[in-house]
């Protein structure tokens, strides 16, 4: 990203891969606890783009925006906003009966983040979090079947990341027994996400049923540690295996996305050796900040690839 022309201290025009974008409020602090500015957030996304964009490819993106920083109000955004550049790729997805549809009755029009310019445009709108479905969009603009499975490991206090690592090893074994190869990612919040590419794309009701079966089997085998029940009152001290994020209408934070937490944490891919260490030692693993993730990518490359 290179500065082209400065109009004032609040706005600059930049050239991003041949697209001219107006960037504003670079000095605005979005993470007050760490003093992290919008300019630093834009820099992170520009640097992480080579490994992040392949995992956003052909996926409709839901955003969570914090226009005034993470200590202020945020809002979800699915439809493309007013003023969306004409060069941004979009997909209009039928959502019959959806109360959030606004472009047209029964549809949502999402952006597809397939280049750095689109990513930069969204981040300039303070879209700190990018969430995606487990299905991709075909050339005809219609959703395909799910090409991957995800299980969200969500700890109920006093359980934490340590217990998530212990459960992740159990989930990994259950997925491997089904011929799937799981990949761990910190959620950037409290827990972990486990992904597995599906050898054959499945309708989302089938991929959801598969994830639910795994969760319920582990709940039965390890009832004091695992729950597959969504009721929050039953999660205390356990790790909830959220299988529902495979639903066609639901999304999960994208690998390498920032989170709108008190610190600029990232949904960061891990190695299984790190998960094993976290399962043994409560202090061995923590949620990772964006600067740590950039250093890891420089050293290890894309662990999610």
C-alpha positions in Angstrom: 0.0 0.0 0.0 1.6 3.3 -1.1 0.5 6.8 -0.3 -0.4 8.8 -3.4 -1.6 12.1 -2.3 -2.3 13.8 1.1 -5.3 16.1 1.2 -5.2 16.7 5.0 -4.2 15.0 8.2 -7.5 13.1 8.3 -7.6 11.7 4.8 -5.1 10.3 2.3 -5.5 8.7 -1.1 -3.6 5.4 -1.6 -3.0 3.2 -4.6 -3.8 -0.4 -3.8 -3.0 -2.8 -6.7 -4.3 -0.2 -9.2 -7.3 0.9 -7.2 -7.4 4.4 -5.7 -8.9 4.4 -2.2 -9.5 7.3 0.2 -8.3 6.3 3.7 -9.4 8.3 6.7 -8.5 8.7 10.4 -5.2 6.8 10.3 -4.4 8.1 13.8 -7.7 7.1 15.4 -7.1 4.6 18.2 -9.2 1.5 17.7 -7.8 -0.5 20.6 -7.4 2.0 23.5 -5.8 -0.5 25.9 -2.9 -1.0 23.6 -3.1 2.3 21.7 -3.4 0.4 18.4 -4.4 2.8 15.7 -6.5 2.4 12.5 -3.3 2.9 10.5 -1.6 0.0 12.4 -4.7 -2.2 11.7 -4.6 -1.4 8.0 -0.9 -2.2 8.0 -1.5 -5.6 9.7 -4.2 -6.5 7.1 -1.9 -5.4 4.2 0.9 -7.6 5.5 -1.2 -10.6 6.4 -3.2 -10.5 3.1 -1.0 -13.0 1.1 -1.8 -15.8 3.6 -5.3 -14.6 4.5 -6.9 -13.9 1.1 -6.7 -17.6 -0.1 -8.9 -18.5 2.9 -11.4 -15.8 2.0 -11.6 -16.7 -1.7 -15.1 -17.2 -3.0 -16.6 -16.8 0.5 -19.4 -14.4 1.3 -18.1 -12.1 4.1 -20.0 -10.8 7.1 -18.3 -8.0 8.9 -18.4 -6.6 12.5 -17.5 -2.9 12.5 -16.2 -0.7 15.3 -16.3 2.8 13.9 -15.2 4.4 17.2 -13.0 1.6 18.5 -13.5 -1.6 20.5 -14.7 0.2 23.6 -17.6 1.7 21.8 -20.6 0.2 20.0 -20.2 -2.3 17.2 -22.6 -3.6 14.6 -22.9 -6.6 12.2 -23.0 -5.9 8.5 -24.0 -8.5 5.9 -25.3 -6.5 3.0 -22.8 -4.3 1.1 -23.1 -0.7 2.4 -24.0 2.4 0.4 -21.1 3.6 -1.6 -19.6 0.2 -2.3 -17.1 0.6 -5.2 -18.3 -0.9 -8.5 -15.2 -3.0 -8.7 -15.9 -4.9 -5.5 -17.1 -8.5 -6.3 -20.4 -9.3 -4.6 -22.8 -12.2 -4.4 -26.6 -12.1 -3.8 -27.7 -15.0 -1.8 -31.4 -16.0 -1.4 -32.5 -15.9 2.2 -36.2 -16.5 2.1 -37.9 -15.1 5.1 -34.8 -13.3 6.4 -35.6 -10.3 8.5 -32.2 -8.8 7.7 -32.6 -8.8 3.9 -32.7 -5.2 2.6 -31.5 -5.1 -1.0 -34.4 -7.2 -2.2 -37.0 -9.3 -0.4 -35.4 -12.6 0.6 -31.8 -11.8 -0.4 -28.6 -10.6 1.1 -25.8 -9.1 -1.0 -22.3 -9.9 0.5 -18.9 -8.7 -0.6 -16.4 -11.3 -1.8 -12.9 -10.4 -0.5 -10.7 -11.6 -3.2 -8.0 -9.0 -3.4 -6.1 -6.5 -1.2 -8.0 -3.5 -2.5 -11.3 -5.0 -1.2 -9.8 -6.0 2.0 -8.3 -2.5 2.5 -11.7 -0.9 1.7 -13.5 -2.9 4.3 -10.8 -2.4 7.0 -11.0 1.4 6.3 -14.7 1.1 7.3 -13.4 -0.3 10.7 -14.5 -3.8 9.8 -12.1 -5.4 12.3 -13.7 -8.8 12.1 -14.4 -10.8 8.9 -16.6 -13.8 9.3 -17.3 -16.4 6.6 -19.5 -19.4 5.8 -18.2 -22.9 5.3 -19.5 -22.9 1.7 -18.1 -21.0 -1.3 -19.8 -19.3 -4.2 -19.8 -20.8 -7.6 -19.2 -19.0 -10.9 -23.0 -18.7 -11.3 -23.1 -16.7 -8.1 -24.9 -19.5 -6.2 -23.7 -21.1 -3.0 -22.0 -24.4 -3.4 -22.1 -27.2 -0.8 -19.8 -26.9 2.2 -16.2 -27.7 1.4 -15.0 -27.7 5.0 -16.2 -28.6 8.5 -15.7 -26.4 11.6 -16.1 -27.1 15.3 -15.9 -24.2 17.7 -14.5 -25.1 21.1 -16.1 -22.6 23.5 -15.1 -22.9 27.2 -17.5 -22.1 30.0 -15.8 -20.6 33.0 -13.8 -21.6 34.9 -12.6 -23.7 31.9 -10.3 -21.9 29.5 -7.9 -22.4 26.7 -6.1 -25.2 28.6 -9.3 -27.3 28.7 -10.0 -26.4 25.0 -6.6 -27.8 24.1 -7.4 -31.1 25.9 -10.7 -31.3 24.1 -9.2 -30.4 20.8 -7.1 -33.5 21.0 -10.2 -35.6 21.5 -12.0 -33.9 18.6 -8.9 -34.4 16.4 -8.9 -38.1 17.1 -12.7 -38.3 16.3 -12.2 -36.5 13.0 -9.2 -38.5 12.0 -11.2 -41.7 12.6 -13.5 -40.3 9.9 -10.7 -39.7 7.5 -10.6 -35.9 8.1 -7.4 -33.9 8.8 -8.1 -31.2 11.4 -6.4 -27.9 11.6 -6.4 -25.8 14.9 -6.9 -22.1 15.0 -7.2 -19.9 18.1 -10.5 -18.1 18.2 -8.9 -14.8 19.2 -11.5 -14.7 22.0 -11.6 -17.5 24.5 -11.3 -20.8 22.8 -10.2 -22.7 19.6 -11.6 -23.6 16.2 -10.9 -26.9 14.5 -11.3 -27.0 10.7 -11.2 -30.0 8.4 -11.4 -30.0 4.6 -14.2 -32.3 3.4 -13.0 -34.8 0.7 -16.3 -34.3 -1.0 -18.5 -31.2 -0.6 -21.6 -31.8 1.5 -24.9 -30.0 1.8 -24.7 -27.9 4.9 -27.4 -30.0 6.7 -25.2 -33.0 6.3 -22.0 -31.3 7.4 -23.9 -29.9 10.4 -25.2 -33.4 11.2 -21.6 -34.8 11.0 -20.3 -32.1 13.4 -23.2 -32.7 15.8 -22.5 -36.4 15.8 -18.9 -35.9 16.7 -19.9 -33.4 19.5 -22.5 -35.7 21.0 -20.2 -38.8 20.9 -17.5 -36.8 22.8 -20.1 -35.5 25.3 -21.2 -39.0 26.0 -17.6 -40.2 26.4 -16.4 -37.2 28.5 -19.4 -35.8 30.2 -17.4 -33.8 32.8 -15.3 -32.1 30.2 -17.4 -31.8 27.1 -20.9 -30.6 26.3 -22.8 -30.5 22.9 -25.7 -28.6 24.4 -26.1 -25.0 23.5 -27.8 -24.0 26.9 -25.3 -21.7 28.5 -26.3 -22.8 32.0 -24.9 -26.3 31.2 -21.5 -25.1 30.0 -19.9 -24.2 33.3 -16.5 -25.8 33.6 -16.9 -27.6 30.3 -16.0 -27.0 26.7 -19.0 -26.5 24.4 -18.5 -28.1 21.0 -20.5 -25.7 18.8 -21.4 -27.8 15.8 -24.1 -25.4 14.6 -21.6 -23.1 12.8 -21.7 -25.5 9.9 -25.3 -24.3 9.2 -25.7 -22.7 5.8 -26.7 -19.4 7.4 -24.0 -19.2 10.1 -20.5 -17.9 9.9 -17.2 -18.3 11.8 -14.4 -15.8 12.2 -11.9 -16.2 9.3 -8.4 -17.4 10.1 -6.1 -14.4 10.4 -8.9 -11.9 11.2 -8.5 -9.5 14.0 -11.1 -9.6 16.9 -12.8 -6.7 18.5 -11.5 -7.5 22.0 -9.6 -5.3 24.5 -6.4 -6.2 22.7 -5.8 -6.8 19.0 -6.0 -10.6 19.1 -6.2 -12.6 16.0 -7.8 -15.9 15.0 -4.4 -17.5 14.6 -3.6 -20.9 13.1 -1.5 -23.2 15.3 0.6 -26.3 15.1 -0.6 -29.4 16.9 2.6 -29.4 19.0 1.3 -26.1 20.4 -2.1 -27.6 21.2 -0.5 -30.6 22.9 1.7 -28.2 25.0 -1.4 -26.2 25.9 -3.2 -29.4 27.0 -0.4 -30.2 29.4 0.5 -26.8 30.7 -2.2 -24.1 31.3 0.5 -21.4 30.7 1.8 -22.8 27.5 -0.7 -21.2 25.1 -2.5 -17.9 25.0 -4.5 -15.9 22.4 -2.1 -14.2 20.0 -1.8 -10.5 19.1 -1.5 -9.3 15.5 2.2 -8.5 15.9 2.9 -12.1 17.2 0.9 -13.5 14.2 2.9 -11.5 11.7 6.2 -12.8 13.3 4.8 -16.4 13.2 3.9 -16.1 9.5 7.3 -14.8 8.7 8.9 -17.7 10.5 6.6 -20.6 9.8 4.5 -19.5 6.8 0.8 -20.3 6.6 0.1 -23.0 9.2 -3.5 -23.1 7.9 -2.5 -23.9 4.3 
